[in-house]
Amino acid sequence: ADELIACLGSDTVIYLEGDTFDLTSALAYGGMYSENCYWTQNYDGYGLVLIGVDNLKVIGAEGRPNIETMPRSADVLSFRYCSRVTLENLVLGHVTGAGSCTGDVISFMGCEACTVSNCGLYGCGVNGVNAFGSVDLHVNDSEIYECSMYAAIISDCAGTEFNNVTIRDCGSNTIETQRCHVRFSGTTYYSPDYTPKDETWYGYYDEYGYYNEIDADD
């Protein structure tokens, strides 16, 4: 896992070969900080966060390598203010065992043009995908299963699409939306609190994840 973590960064293509990459077992676990990568502390361990990464591809070899983590309160992979990130032909989830999760499998905050393709996202993660304030997120040809709450929760996002995605055995086999709409296999679903203004993007998200509104006439 150390070699994988060390390679994560902008303008990078990583081809993974192997069976399992346990982030918890990395020598850098909980202690490495770099320009684009750091660990966030949770009550039962650390979660890996990538920040400000542009143009990263992580592609699994045949057989779909597994990227996993032990802490139930940590996201397996968290992306913040990243763009053009692709995860392809991978399986991601928390190490199986007794207990419940409060972390997600993959989370996106303030990201743009990210793609999850031909991946398996499994629980006990709370949600397979948790996206907030992100644009053009695509999940294609993938399976989300055994998550304890939703398959995905999408909040304040635009251009989110799920294409040919199988959802099964989650707490709720649904995609929860808040103040946005999502296209699932060609059908558009609007959240109950959606308004057309949610798609006009008169504003921006700052580095802390807060939405700052701009007057439409500016």
Disulfide bonds with the S-S distance in Angstrom:
Cys101-Cys124 2.08
